[in-house]
Structure formats: structure tokens, C-alpha cells
Amino acid sequence: MGNKLFGTDGVRGIANEFPMTAEFAFRLAQTLGQLICSQKKRAAIAKDTRLSGDMLEAAMAAGFTSMGVDVVKLGVVPTPLLTAQTANLNVDMAVMITASHNPYHDNGIKLINAEGDKFSDEQTTKIEELLTSETVFEHDKDSIGRIFEDDKSIAAYMENARKVAPNYNALKGLRAVLDCANGAFSKIMPQIFKDLGAGIITLSDTPDGRNINMDCGSQHTENLQKVVCESHAHIGIAVDGDGDRIIICDENGKRIDGDQIIAYLATYFKEEGLLKGNAVVATIWSNLGLEKYLHSLGINYYRSAVGERYVIEKMRETGSNVGGEESGHMVLSDYAKTGDALLTAIVICCG
């Protein structure tokens, strides 16, 4: 049976309309508590900056705790931070509440396992079958979960991000324009670039719940390109609302899309002797020119189904540490579990 609710990256819809309702989120958390959270009885929840995140977070926290599962709340953090830190949280799973690059009135729920990987199709099929069944979950009055606030994951992630650069002054002399999409990287990304010595101009870093991805970020780079030209910056970097996509523009304000970024990363990793498996993975939607270019460098090129999860699966199958999508998901598996716009940006700027 094919999934009805779950796509390649969780479930998504318009906030306060099915399935993105408080009732659905509550029921989903109860289902996950029953099926997944049987060992540690702990689950983590994170969200991006959109208005409905609070509602869905509260509903899922209630659903988990009603099943005797403790909840660790990370608050507003990027998806790559959550996937990187999940294994350190002593949880059975984690939930990321985000609609990625979509407008604020959308939201979604991504499911992440205890190791920080996204759930498989087989897992989501089982979850959906129980979720949509007539099963009534039992409630034990003596087994109600607690809610805890996480206060370590952001600092740990930021420290790891700084370590991706060869030294703490690696970006000195760089002038960068950062478009944070009014999303989850609005505070973290500018701070890391400052810490590494870069001079920065920051755009769209004041989220108000409604302006996430609004005429900004990886989907709307027009203003970024303009500011790069006007300020004579070396590079412009745009992320999306949950920080797993990156689009670049060069010093002339020219937009560089995902396939071009993959080509650059592949070239850099090959030249530095860092490319594992002599292989790069992109999707069936990637440009034929990318394939021809990589073959010209003697690099093995593999295509996966569309979706970051399938890129990661093919990377593991082929032993590659570089993969991505034209849309801007870049997976550098030496540094991150999933697409990470910040770490990709650091690698590019230090390369």
C-alpha cells in the first residue's frame, strides 16, 4: 500500500487544515509513541520560525506525553542541527516541524530516527496504517511523560560548524551577504560567519512567524543578487526556512543553482583528494551537463530518485561523500547527516 499522507520528506499541508491540525499532530505523536518510542520513552521536537509551529509543537508534546513518552524540546533550530544532534539526545526519535521552503501558511512534520536519519518508506507505511486505523490508544494515569527544554544542542552544533573551517580565522577578508530566509538559521548563520572572521551583510534575519521564505531565501534570490552587486561582496548565500537548502550567487550577482554547486563541490573534493568512492550522486532531475562535466573529470556519477533521502541512500550505496539536488539540498556526509546549508557554505567559502 502506498503512503497517502507521507511523501518523501514527511507529511505537509496548510496549517490548521487537515492534516496539519492540532488533532492530527496529537494523534500522530500518540501513534509514534506506541510504535517507535518503546525503548527510551523519549522523543525530541524542533521547529522552524513559522506561526503554526507553536501549535503543532504543543499538540505533539501532548500526544507523546499522554503515551508516557518524555519530550525534549529544542525550540527553533534548523533541520540539519536536529539531525546532527539527535543521536546525542538519548531519544527514540525526533520530529522536525517545518514546511522547508514553502510559505508560512504551510507546515509539515519530518520524522527522524534515533541515529538522525529520516524514516524509511517501510516505517512511514506502518505508522500511517496505525495512524488511520480505528485503534484507541490506552492511557495510563501513572505513566505520563514530562517535557524538558534542551539547552546544549545549539552550542554543540555551532562548535562543530566552526570546526569545519581549517581555523577560527578562515574567512578573514571575505565579504559575504547572507540571506537567512527569516528562518531557523537567522541567528546561527551570521554568528558563525562572524566567528570565522568574515565581514557580513545579513538579509531576512528577523522572523515574525509570517515572513519565512517571503520574497527571500533560496527560492527568491533577486534581492540577494542586487545587494551583492551594490555592496561589492565576494559571495551571496541564501538558505531556506529550515536550513537544508542553499543557493549561491557570485560576486557579479549571478545565481548559481544546485547542479552548479554540486559541480563545484565535486571539483574541489576531487582536487583535494577528499572525494570518497570517486563518486557523486544527484537526482534524475539533474542537468545532463552536470553528468558530462563530472565524467570529464573522471568522476563516477550516479542518479537517485528525487528527494534528499534517496540521494543519501544512493550515496551510502556507492560510498560517496558528495551528493545533492538541483533545488539546493547539498549533502556532505563527512560533516552532516542531511543537507546542511551552513556547513556547505563554510566548505565553499574556505575552498
Summary of the structure (lengths in Angstrom):
residues: 351
radius of gyration: 20.1
end to end distance: 45.8
largest distance: 65.1
contacts: 1325
relative contact order: 0.13
helix: 37%
strand: 21%
